[in-house]
Amino acid sequence: MAGARAVRAAHESDSSRRLYDRIGDFLVDQRLDADPGNYAFAYHLLADPDGPLARAVHALTDGGVRLTQRDIETLGCEAPPSPANKAAKEKTDGLVARTQMQVEGFQDMVTAMRAETEGFGRDLAASAEAISRSTDAGGAPMIGEVARLTSAMLDRVRSAEARLESATREASDLRRELEEARDNARRDPLTDLPNRRALEEAYTAQAAAGAPICVAVCDVDHFKSVNDRFGHAVGDRVLKAIAEALSQTCSGHLVARYGGEEFAVLFTGVDLGTARNILDAARMKVATKRYKLRESDAPLGEITFSAGISAALPGDGLSTVFHRADRLLYAAKTAGRNRLHVD
């Protein structure tokens, strides 16, 4: 019995090890970050190779197309938010709570001012009635009472104005912070480029306006080797350099960091040939630059990216155009990298 248990335990251990290795190979092959969400996705996929998730993935990747983070989210295995995004959400939630408190404060203030105004109106009406009934020679006592009430009301108005001015300043500060939070929620913290959410919103707006649209998907070649050889700090600087080159060369069009070492460019108002020429100029600018390590001035080696571009057809959503461009990117990688493929 003990021997049988040992054999069964060894078999289970081997199976777990093989599954673990297959998950790692899957993430590397699909160029997905090894984060908890992607690992869970790969586990559910590989642990049930004949299940509905596996069938959906097979349909998406038929013909050698790799998965994107967008595919994983669409299939219902969204990765947990990054620390930066989580912090941004917490900040936004805090601003919303403060705004709600301020709105409630405005309501309380207006209610108090209304009550004070109504009280003053009642007092003034009573005084006016008393004046009309007065038969004294000039009504001086009643006039004095009206003056007293008016002075008291002026004091209340000045107090209310001061509170309103303070609340207005606070509202202005909150509005500015909310605008910053909304902008940060649509911006990549590393490269300061618009993020995927901003890309999706921009595509929707341009498509609704009927503008010609082309979508490019760019991926840094051999980026993993840069991180492995020089560390993630150098890898981050490479991403920033490519983001800057794309932004400068594709000026007037939206350049976004889609995730990891992947960038997307939303070309609007130009045809596919023009978009190709613009992006190819960016590719050559990156490829011809000689990158060096900041600390030692040693050469970093050649840095390049590959890309695929597709023109949006009437009725296409971003995911449809993106997948076509992504397949072209995959073909460019297969053909040798540092090149551009178009429809």
Residue, then its C-alpha position, 0 to 999 in steps of 0.5 A: m500500500a505504501g509503495a502504491r501511494a508513493v507511485r501515485a504521489a510521484h505520478e501526480s507530482d510529475s503531472s503537476r510539473r508537466l502542467y507547470d512547464r506547459i503553462g510557462d511555455f504557453l505564456v512565452d509562446q504567446r508573449l504574455d506577462a507571467d502575472p497571476g491573471n495570465y497564469a490562471f488563464a493558462y491553467h484553465l486552458l491547459a488543464d481542460p484541453d477539450g473544454p469550451l475555453a480551449r475551443a474558443v482559444h483554438a478558434l482565435t489562434d487557428g493559423g498561428v495567430r497568437l493571443t493578446q491580452r484583449d483576447i484573454e479579457t474577452l474570454g472572461c479571464e481578465a488579469p487583476p489590475s496592476p498596482a499603478n491602475k489600482a492606485a489610480k482607481e483608489k484615488t478616483d474613488g476618493l475624489v468621487a467620495r469627496t465630490q459627493m460630500q461637497v454636493e451634500g454640503f452645498q445642499d445643506m448650505v442652500t437649505a440653510m440659506r433658504a430657511e434664513t431668507e424665509g425667516f427674514g421675509r416673515d419678519l419683514a412682512a410682520s414689520a411692514e404690516a405693523i408700519s401700515r397700522s402705525t398712527d404715530a407721527g413718523g413711524a420712527p420706531m417701526i423704521g428702526e425695527v426694519a433697519r435692524l432686520t435689514s442689518a441682520m439679513l446683510d450679516r447673514v448674506r455676507s456669511a453665506e457669500a463667504r461660505l459659497e466662495s470657500a465651497t466654490r474654491e473647493a469645487s474648483d480644486l476637486r474639478r481639477e483633480l478629477e480631470e487629472a484622475r480621468d486623464n491618468a486612467r487613460r494614460d500609461p504610467l511608464t511611457d506617458l502614452p495613452n493606454r488601451r482604454a484611451l485607444e478604444e475610446a478614440y477609435t469609437a469616436q473616429a469611427a462614429a465620425g466616419a473618418p478613414i482609420c488605419v490601425a497599426v500594432c507594433d511589437v519590440d523585437h527580442f524584448k525579453s532578451v533585453n530584460d534578461r541581459f540588462g534588467h527591467a530598468v533598461g527594458d523600461r528605458v527602451l520602451k520609453a525610447i520607442a514610445e518617444a520615436l513613435s510619438q514624434t514620427c506619428s505626430g497628429h495620430l494617436v500612439a498608445r501603449y497596448g501592453g507589455e512591449e506592444f504599441a498601437v497607432l491609430f491613424t485617422g484621415v490618411d489612407l493605408g499607404t500613407a500610414r505605412n510610410i509614416l510608420d516605416a519612417a518610425r521603424m527606421k528611426v528606431a533601427t538606425k539609432r545606436y542605443k547605449l547603457r546609461e551607466s557604462d556607455a556600453p552599446l546596448g545592441e540593435i533595437t528594432f520593432s516589427a509591425g502590422i497595419s490594417a485599414a478599418l472597413p465599414g462596421d469594423g470594431l477596434s478588436t476586428v481591425f486590431h486582430r487583422a493587424d496583429r496577424l500581420l505583425y505575427a507574419a512580420k515576426t516570422a519573416g525575420r522581424n524589423r519589418l512592416h506588413v500591410d493588408 
